[in-house]
Amino acid sequence: MSSIETSVKVVRPVGALTSANVDAFKEEMLDAITSANASEVAIDMAAVDSVDNSGLVALLAGCDTAKRHRKRLSLCDVAPPVRIVFELAQLDRAVAMVDSQTLQAA
């Protein structure tokens, strides 16, 4: 029997993901995705209260980078107002949205 060891890196943005702060978030997210130590990256959205177009673009860049590196990217604990923005932008089709309990069980 073989076992597969996976490592999940968690990125925890706080507040609003807007053009004012998206560069720091994007850098941290891309560093986590390109890290050799992680097979999966979870973006913990519990402390995020809003997302603008810049935040959506950064998350899409994260999706593309994760695909190129053959890693799983997921968003966890997305607040209902933020989830609505993701659904309207159809980001929910590009990246899995899970709750933290589901992530811990995986």
C-alpha positions in Angstrom: 0.0 0.0 0.0 1.3 3.5 -0.8 0.4 6.6 0.9 0.3 10.1 -0.5 1.3 12.9 1.8 -0.2 16.2 1.0 0.6 19.6 2.5 -1.9 22.4 2.6 -0.7 26.0 2.8 -3.3 28.4 4.0 -3.4 32.1 3.0 -5.5 34.3 5.3 -6.4 37.7 3.8 -8.1 40.2 6.1 -10.6 43.0 5.3 -11.4 43.9 1.7 -9.5 42.6 -1.3 -9.3 45.8 -3.3 -6.8 47.6 -5.5 -5.4 49.2 -2.4 -4.1 45.9 -0.9 -4.4 43.2 -3.6 -0.7 43.2 -4.6 0.4 42.0 -1.1 -2.3 39.3 -1.1 -1.5 38.2 -4.7 2.2 37.9 -3.8 1.5 35.8 -0.7 -1.0 33.6 -2.6 1.4 33.0 -5.6 4.3 32.3 -3.2 2.2 29.6 -1.5 1.1 28.1 -4.8 4.6 27.9 -6.2 6.1 26.6 -3.0 7.6 23.1 -3.3 6.3 22.2 0.1 2.5 22.5 -0.7 0.4 20.3 -2.9 -2.7 22.3 -2.1 -3.4 26.0 -1.2 -6.5 27.1 0.7 -7.5 30.8 0.8 -9.2 31.3 4.2 -11.8 34.0 3.4 -13.4 34.1 6.8 -12.0 37.6 7.6 -12.7 39.0 4.1 -15.8 41.3 4.0 -15.6 42.5 0.4 -13.9 41.9 -3.0 -13.6 44.2 -5.9 -12.5 43.6 -9.5 -8.9 43.7 -8.5 -9.4 40.9 -6.0 -11.3 38.8 -8.5 -8.5 39.2 -11.0 -5.9 38.2 -8.4 -7.9 35.1 -7.5 -8.1 34.2 -11.2 -4.4 34.6 -11.5 -4.1 32.2 -8.6 -6.3 29.7 -10.3 -4.2 29.8 -13.5 -1.0 29.5 -11.5 -2.3 26.5 -9.5 -3.3 24.8 -12.7 0.1 25.3 -14.2 1.7 23.9 -11.1 -0.8 21.0 -10.9 -2.0 22.1 -7.4 -5.4 22.4 -6.0 -6.6 25.9 -5.0 -9.7 26.3 -2.8 -11.5 29.1 -1.0 -12.8 28.3 2.4 -15.3 30.0 4.7 -16.5 32.5 2.2 -19.0 35.0 3.7 -22.4 35.1 2.0 -21.9 38.7 0.5 -18.5 37.7 -0.9 -19.9 34.4 -2.2 -22.6 36.3 -4.2 -19.8 38.4 -5.9 -18.0 35.1 -6.8 -21.1 33.6 -8.1 -22.0 36.6 -10.2 -18.5 36.6 -11.6 -18.7 32.8 -12.1 -15.5 32.4 -10.1 -17.3 29.6 -8.2 -17.0 27.5 -11.4 -13.2 28.0 -11.5 -12.3 27.3 -7.9 -13.7 25.1 -5.2 -15.5 26.8 -2.3 -15.5 24.7 0.9 -15.9 25.3 4.6 -12.9 24.8 6.9 -14.4 21.5 8.3 -14.4 20.0 4.8 -10.8 21.1 4.3 -9.7 19.6 7.6 -11.4 16.3 6.7 -9.6 16.0 3.4 
